[in-house]
Amino acid sequence: MNYRTVFLQNKKVVLTALIVLAFSCKKETIGINKINKNDTIVMVEPKEEKVIPTETESAFLKVLIKREIGDQKYKEMQVQELPFYVSFANDGDPYTVSYLISHKGDLNNDGIIDYVINRSSEGMLGGNSNTNQDFIFYIMKDEINEKESHSILGYAPFSYNIIDDSKFVNNTLLVDISQNYRTYSTNDTKSTSLSFVYRNGNLYEESYLSDCKLSQLKSKTIFINIAEVHKRTRSIDMHNYTETIDEEYKNNDTIVTANLSGCDNLLLSFESTYKVPSDKINDATFKRATTLQFLNFLSRNTQFSKEINIVSKYFNHNVINDEYIEAIKGYKFRILIQKNDEDKNELRFLVQIDRIDNPYQIENWEITTRQKKNSN
């Protein structure tokens, strides 16, 4: 985005500022101001340079546009020049999603060009859910199909952070971010600068690698030595830019999902749904026995047996409810048991464990800036 303000003053008249806003994907062309003999301004309209993607780039962007449309009906679509976009009527709340190539290069050194796409959605008014923006890193398995993707949230109405400025230096994304004034309910927002790089099989904010304890984990897995884990995904948290690991264990009808995140503090969660006899749905003894059995399974089959055993030991002697327990120094945990569907005899078990190694990283901005001491 580029602004030019032209002031012209003669002896009698002060003409006010005239602003020209020129958009271009790769190149900005600024309008030329000419002054005639009568001291008036003649503005030559800026000429926008059309950016035509290559055939390969176009094919990939069309895949993304098609995925965006899905089963929706669209009002308008443009897939000839950058940015590609598609517009939706959306029952009187219209919005437009555009795709622009911010960067391309071989990010993982496998000989295949990868892309960073600036996906921008603009809806009515500035604060609705259809107004948002992301930088999406696509690591490609061939010319038009990705094998993984990682998203950095640039803006949403109530995102924690807003990316104010961005640029690429080689294959590194450099950004200036500030707190979202809507989320923090203040105009006195804080700012910082960050950098993002794809390295060792994941997208990282570089300070995570140097300043977060969890970056030192030797194993990038949650479950260990268990064949039934059929899905493992490493990525980046869209708000505080820590590494995330998601896994899914599946054995017949039993499915357990696991998630890991955090910087200095370890944030773990495990979730499973059990089919339960109708006469056991509200049976506290059954719920307790099932919970302890679940914790025992997790202790035996994950690399976090120490943390899980602390939770298990506590609930061996205490009532299980959905409140967070902070009775053990350095830990915060809870177990939530609930019936999600009244028509099904199923119970959802959610185990959440926070190991607190750094009490100064609790809120999102503190984690984002890798805070090590009290800032007050």
C-alpha positions as CSV (number, residue, x, y, z in Angstrom):
1,M,0.0,0.0,0.0
2,N,1.5,3.4,-0.9
3,Y,0.1,6.9,-0.2
4,R,1.1,10.2,-1.9
5,T,-0.3,13.5,-0.6
6,V,0.1,16.5,-2.9
7,F,-0.1,20.0,-1.6
8,L,-0.3,23.0,-4.0
9,Q,-0.3,26.5,-2.6
10,N,-0.5,29.8,-4.5
11,K,-1.1,33.4,-3.3
12,K,-4.9,33.1,-3.0
13,V,-5.8,29.4,-2.7
14,V,-4.7,26.5,-0.6
15,L,-5.9,23.3,-2.2
16,T,-6.4,20.5,0.3
17,A,-4.7,17.1,0.2
18,L,-5.6,14.6,-2.5
19,I,-4.7,11.0,-1.8
20,V,-4.2,8.3,-4.4
21,L,-4.3,4.7,-3.2
22,A,-2.7,2.4,-5.7
23,F,-2.8,-1.4,-5.2
24,S,-0.6,-3.9,-7.0
25,C,0.5,-7.5,-6.3
26,K,4.1,-7.1,-7.2
27,K,4.6,-3.5,-8.3
28,E,3.1,-0.2,-7.4
29,T,2.5,2.4,-10.0
30,I,1.9,5.9,-8.6
31,G,-0.3,8.5,-10.4
32,I,1.6,11.5,-11.9
33,N,0.4,15.0,-10.9
34,K,0.6,17.7,-13.5
35,I,0.1,21.5,-12.8
36,N,-1.4,23.6,-15.6
37,K,-1.3,27.3,-16.2
38,N,-4.3,28.0,-14.1
39,D,-2.8,26.5,-11.0
40,T,-5.2,23.5,-11.0
41,I,-4.3,19.9,-10.6
42,V,-4.9,17.3,-13.3
43,M,-4.6,13.8,-11.9
44,V,-3.6,11.0,-14.3
45,E,-5.2,7.8,-13.0
46,P,-2.7,5.2,-11.8
47,K,-2.2,2.4,-14.3
48,E,-2.4,-0.9,-12.5
49,E,-0.1,-3.5,-13.9
50,K,-1.9,-6.8,-14.5
51,V,-0.1,-9.7,-12.9
52,I,-0.8,-13.0,-14.8
53,P,0.3,-16.1,-12.9
54,T,2.1,-18.9,-14.6
55,E,0.1,-21.9,-15.8
56,T,1.4,-23.9,-12.7
57,E,0.6,-21.1,-10.3
58,S,-2.8,-20.7,-11.8
59,A,-3.6,-24.4,-11.5
60,F,-2.7,-24.4,-7.8
61,L,-4.7,-21.2,-7.0
62,K,-7.7,-22.7,-8.8
63,V,-7.5,-25.7,-6.5
64,L,-7.6,-23.3,-3.5
65,I,-10.5,-21.4,-5.0
66,K,-12.5,-24.6,-5.7
67,R,-11.8,-25.7,-2.1
68,E,-13.0,-22.3,-0.9
69,I,-16.3,-22.6,-2.8
70,G,-17.0,-26.2,-1.7
71,D,-20.8,-26.7,-1.9
72,Q,-21.6,-22.9,-1.7
73,K,-23.1,-20.9,-4.5
74,Y,-20.9,-18.0,-5.5
75,K,-21.8,-14.7,-7.1
76,E,-18.6,-13.9,-9.0
77,M,-15.2,-15.5,-9.6
78,Q,-12.0,-14.1,-11.2
79,V,-9.2,-16.6,-12.0
80,Q,-7.3,-14.8,-14.8
81,E,-5.0,-12.4,-13.0
82,L,-3.8,-11.9,-9.5
83,P,-5.3,-11.7,-7.0
84,F,-7.7,-14.6,-7.8
85,Y,-11.0,-14.1,-5.9
86,V,-14.5,-15.4,-5.4
87,S,-17.5,-13.5,-4.1
88,F,-20.5,-14.9,-2.1
89,A,-23.9,-13.3,-1.7
90,N,-24.2,-15.1,1.7
91,D,-27.9,-14.4,2.4
92,G,-27.5,-10.6,2.3
93,D,-24.1,-10.6,4.2
94,P,-21.8,-10.7,1.1
95,Y,-18.1,-11.3,1.3
96,T,-15.2,-11.8,-1.1
97,V,-12.2,-14.1,-0.6
98,S,-9.0,-13.4,-2.5
99,Y,-5.8,-15.3,-3.0
100,L,-2.4,-13.7,-3.7
101,I,1.0,-15.3,-3.9
102,S,3.1,-13.5,-1.3
103,H,6.2,-15.7,-1.8
104,K,7.3,-18.8,-3.6
105,G,10.5,-20.8,-3.1
106,D,11.8,-24.2,-2.2
107,L,11.2,-23.9,1.6
108,N,12.1,-27.5,2.5
109,N,14.9,-28.1,0.0
110,D,13.2,-31.0,-1.8
111,G,13.4,-29.5,-5.3
112,I,9.7,-28.5,-5.4
113,I,8.5,-24.9,-5.3
114,D,6.4,-24.1,-2.2
115,Y,4.0,-21.1,-1.8
116,V,3.0,-18.6,0.8
117,I,-0.5,-17.5,0.0
118,N,-2.0,-14.3,1.4
119,R,-5.7,-15.3,1.8
120,S,-7.9,-12.3,2.5
121,S,-11.6,-12.3,3.2
122,E,-13.5,-9.0,3.2
123,G,-17.1,-8.8,4.4
124,M,-19.6,-6.0,5.3
125,L,-18.3,-3.8,8.1
126,G,-14.8,-4.3,9.5
127,G,-15.7,-6.4,12.5
128,N,-17.7,-9.3,11.2
129,S,-16.6,-12.9,11.0
130,N,-16.1,-12.8,7.2
131,T,-13.4,-10.2,7.5
132,N,-10.0,-11.9,8.2
133,Q,-6.6,-12.5,6.7
134,D,-4.0,-15.3,6.8
135,F,-0.6,-16.1,5.5
136,I,-0.7,-19.8,4.6
137,F,2.5,-21.8,4.0
138,Y,1.9,-24.6,1.5
139,I,4.6,-27.2,1.4
140,M,4.0,-29.0,-1.9
141,K,4.3,-32.6,-2.9
142,D,4.0,-31.8,-6.6
143,E,3.3,-28.7,-8.7
144,I,-0.4,-28.3,-7.7
145,N,-1.0,-30.5,-4.6
146,E,0.3,-29.7,-1.1
147,K,1.4,-32.3,1.4
148,E,1.1,-29.9,4.4
149,S,0.0,-26.4,5.2
150,H,0.5,-24.0,8.1
151,S,-1.5,-20.8,8.8
152,I,-0.4,-17.6,10.5
153,L,-3.4,-15.5,11.3
154,G,-2.9,-11.9,10.1
155,Y,-6.2,-10.5,11.3
156,A,-9.6,-11.4,12.5
157,P,-12.1,-9.2,14.4
158,F,-11.2,-10.8,17.8
159,S,-7.8,-12.3,17.1
160,Y,-5.2,-11.8,19.7
161,N,-2.7,-10.2,17.3
162,I,-2.7,-8.2,14.1
163,I,0.1,-8.3,11.6
164,D,0.7,-4.7,10.7
165,D,3.5,-5.1,8.2
166,S,5.2,-8.0,6.5
167,K,7.9,-8.8,4.0
168,F,10.0,-11.7,2.9
169,V,13.8,-11.8,3.1
170,N,15.0,-14.9,1.2
171,N,12.6,-17.6,2.6
172,T,11.9,-15.9,5.9
173,L,8.7,-14.0,6.7
174,L,9.4,-10.9,8.7
175,V,6.4,-9.3,10.4
176,D,5.5,-6.4,12.8
177,I,2.6,-7.3,15.0
178,S,0.5,-5.5,17.6
179,Q,-2.2,-6.6,20.0
180,N,-5.7,-6.5,18.6
181,Y,-7.4,-3.5,20.4
182,R,-10.8,-5.3,20.2
183,T,-9.5,-8.3,22.1
184,Y,-7.5,-6.3,24.7
185,S,-10.1,-3.6,24.9
186,T,-7.5,-0.8,24.7
187,N,-6.0,1.6,22.2
188,D,-2.7,1.5,24.1
189,T,-1.6,-1.7,22.4
190,K,1.8,-3.3,22.5
191,S,3.9,-4.3,19.4
192,T,6.8,-6.5,18.5
193,S,8.6,-7.9,15.5
194,L,8.8,-11.6,14.7
195,S,10.2,-13.9,12.0
196,F,8.9,-17.2,10.6
197,V,10.8,-19.9,8.8
198,Y,10.1,-23.5,7.7
199,R,12.7,-25.7,9.3
200,N,13.0,-29.4,10.3
201,G,9.6,-30.4,9.1
202,N,7.5,-27.5,10.5
203,L,6.9,-23.8,10.3
204,Y,8.4,-22.0,13.3
205,E,8.5,-18.5,14.7
206,E,12.2,-18.3,15.2
207,S,12.2,-17.2,18.8
208,Y,10.4,-20.4,19.7
209,L,13.4,-22.4,18.7
210,S,15.8,-20.3,20.9
211,D,13.5,-19.2,23.8
212,C,10.9,-21.9,24.5
213,K,11.6,-24.9,26.7
214,L,9.3,-27.2,24.6
215,S,11.5,-26.7,21.6
216,Q,14.0,-29.0,23.3
217,L,11.7,-32.0,23.2
218,K,13.7,-34.8,21.7
219,S,10.6,-36.6,20.4
220,K,8.1,-34.7,18.3
221,T,5.4,-37.2,19.2
222,I,2.9,-37.7,22.0
223,F,2.1,-41.4,21.7
224,I,5.1,-43.8,21.7
225,N,5.6,-47.4,20.5
226,I,1.9,-47.8,19.5
227,A,0.9,-48.9,16.0
228,E,-2.7,-47.7,16.2
229,V,-1.7,-44.0,15.9
230,H,-2.7,-43.3,12.3
231,K,-2.5,-39.5,12.2
232,R,0.3,-37.2,13.3
233,T,0.3,-33.5,12.5
234,R,2.9,-30.8,13.5
235,S,2.0,-27.2,12.9
236,I,2.1,-23.7,14.5
237,D,-0.4,-22.1,16.8
238,M,-2.1,-19.3,14.9
239,H,-2.1,-16.9,17.9
240,N,1.1,-17.3,19.9
241,Y,3.1,-19.1,17.3
242,T,4.2,-22.1,19.4
243,E,4.7,-25.5,17.9
244,T,1.6,-27.8,18.0
245,I,1.4,-31.5,17.7
246,D,-1.9,-33.3,17.1
247,E,-2.3,-37.1,17.0
248,E,-5.1,-39.6,16.7
249,Y,-5.2,-43.1,18.1
250,K,-7.7,-45.5,16.6
251,N,-8.4,-49.0,17.5
252,N,-11.8,-50.4,16.4
253,D,-14.4,-48.1,17.9
254,T,-12.0,-46.4,20.3
255,I,-10.6,-43.1,19.1
256,V,-8.3,-40.9,21.2
257,T,-7.2,-37.5,20.1
258,A,-4.1,-35.8,21.7
259,N,-2.8,-32.3,21.5
260,L,0.4,-30.6,22.7
261,S,1.3,-26.9,22.6
262,G,3.0,-24.3,24.7
263,C,6.3,-22.4,25.0
264,D,7.9,-22.8,28.5
265,N,4.7,-24.4,29.9
266,L,3.5,-27.7,28.6
267,L,-0.2,-27.8,27.5
268,L,-1.6,-31.3,27.0
269,S,-5.1,-32.5,26.2
270,F,-6.5,-35.9,25.5
271,E,-10.1,-36.7,24.4
272,S,-12.1,-39.8,23.8
273,T,-15.7,-40.8,23.5
274,Y,-17.0,-44.1,25.1
275,K,-20.1,-46.0,24.3
276,V,-21.8,-46.6,27.6
277,P,-24.7,-48.8,28.7
278,S,-27.7,-46.7,29.4
279,D,-27.8,-47.6,33.0
280,K,-24.2,-46.3,33.5
281,I,-24.5,-42.9,32.0
282,N,-25.1,-41.2,35.3
283,D,-23.2,-43.7,37.4
284,A,-20.4,-41.9,39.3
285,T,-18.6,-45.1,40.2
286,F,-18.5,-46.1,36.5
287,K,-17.3,-42.7,35.4
288,R,-14.5,-42.8,38.0
289,A,-13.3,-46.3,37.0
290,T,-13.4,-45.4,33.3
291,T,-11.4,-42.2,34.0
292,L,-8.7,-44.0,35.9
293,Q,-8.5,-46.7,33.2
294,F,-8.2,-43.9,30.5
295,L,-5.4,-42.2,32.5
296,N,-3.6,-45.6,32.9
297,F,-3.7,-46.1,29.1
298,L,-2.3,-42.7,28.5
299,S,0.5,-43.2,31.0
300,R,1.6,-46.4,29.4
301,N,1.5,-45.2,25.8
302,T,2.7,-41.6,25.8
303,Q,6.0,-39.8,26.6
304,F,4.3,-37.8,29.3
305,S,3.7,-40.6,31.9
306,K,5.1,-38.4,34.7
307,E,2.6,-35.7,34.2
308,I,-0.3,-38.1,33.7
309,N,0.6,-40.1,36.8
310,I,0.4,-37.0,38.9
311,V,-3.2,-36.5,37.7
312,S,-4.0,-40.1,38.2
313,K,-2.6,-40.2,41.7
314,Y,-4.7,-37.1,42.7
315,F,-8.0,-38.5,41.4
316,N,-7.3,-41.8,43.1
317,H,-8.0,-40.0,46.3
318,N,-10.3,-37.1,45.3
319,V,-13.6,-36.5,43.6
320,I,-13.6,-36.1,39.8
321,N,-15.5,-32.9,38.6
322,D,-15.0,-30.4,35.8
323,E,-13.1,-27.9,38.0
324,Y,-9.4,-27.0,37.4
325,I,-7.2,-28.4,40.1
326,E,-4.3,-26.3,41.3
327,A,-3.5,-28.1,44.5
328,I,-0.2,-29.5,43.2
329,K,2.6,-27.0,42.7
330,G,3.6,-26.5,39.1
331,Y,0.4,-28.2,37.7
332,K,-3.1,-27.2,36.7
333,F,-5.4,-29.9,35.4
334,R,-9.0,-31.1,35.1
335,I,-11.1,-33.9,33.7
336,L,-14.4,-33.1,32.0
337,I,-17.0,-35.9,31.6
338,Q,-20.1,-35.0,29.7
339,K,-22.9,-36.4,27.5
340,N,-22.7,-34.7,24.2
341,D,-25.8,-36.1,22.5
342,E,-29.0,-36.9,24.5
343,D,-30.0,-39.5,21.9
344,K,-26.8,-41.5,22.2
345,N,-25.4,-43.5,25.0
346,E,-22.0,-41.9,24.9
347,L,-19.7,-40.1,27.3
348,R,-17.0,-37.7,26.3
349,F,-13.9,-37.7,28.5
350,L,-11.5,-34.7,28.2
351,V,-8.2,-34.6,30.1
352,Q,-6.4,-31.3,30.2
353,I,-3.0,-31.0,31.9
354,D,-0.9,-27.8,32.2
355,R,2.6,-28.2,33.5
356,I,3.6,-24.7,34.6
357,D,7.4,-24.1,34.4
358,N,7.1,-20.4,33.8
359,P,4.3,-18.6,35.7
360,Y,4.9,-15.4,33.6
361,Q,3.6,-17.1,30.4
362,I,-0.1,-17.5,31.1
363,E,-1.8,-14.9,28.7
364,N,-1.4,-15.0,25.0
365,W,0.9,-11.9,24.6
366,E,3.2,-13.2,27.3
367,I,3.5,-16.5,25.4
368,T,3.9,-14.7,22.0
369,T,6.8,-12.6,23.4
370,R,8.4,-15.5,25.3
371,Q,8.2,-13.6,28.6
372,K,10.6,-14.7,31.3
373,K,9.8,-12.4,34.2
374,N,7.0,-10.2,35.5
375,S,6.6,-7.2,33.3
376,N,4.9,-5.1,36.0
